[in-house]
Amino acid sequence: MVDGILGILAILIVIGGLWMLFQGISEMEKK
């Protein structure tokens, strides 16, 4: 049960990190 929750949190953190990185690249390309 706990492992499943940690797995979901880990996936959300990874997706969030990639999203922030993508947003940062988009902002740099605009400028």
C-alpha positions as CSV (number, residue, x, y, z in Angstrom):
1,M,0.0,0.0,0.0
2,V,2.7,2.4,1.0
3,D,4.9,1.4,-1.9
4,G,2.1,2.2,-4.3
5,I,1.7,5.7,-2.8
6,L,5.4,6.4,-2.9
7,G,5.5,5.2,-6.5
8,I,2.7,7.6,-7.5
9,L,4.4,10.4,-5.7
10,A,7.7,9.7,-7.4
11,I,6.0,9.6,-10.8
12,L,4.2,13.0,-10.1
13,I,7.6,14.5,-9.0
14,V,9.3,13.3,-12.2
15,I,6.4,14.6,-14.4
16,G,6.4,17.9,-12.5
17,G,10.2,18.2,-13.0
18,L,10.0,17.5,-16.7
19,W,7.1,20.0,-17.0
20,M,9.1,22.7,-15.2
21,L,12.1,22.0,-17.5
22,F,9.9,22.2,-20.6
23,Q,8.4,25.5,-19.5
24,G,11.8,26.9,-18.8
25,I,13.1,25.9,-22.3
26,S,9.9,27.5,-23.8
27,E,10.5,30.7,-22.0
28,M,14.2,30.9,-23.1
29,E,13.2,30.3,-26.7
30,K,10.7,33.1,-26.6
31,K,13.4,35.5,-25.4
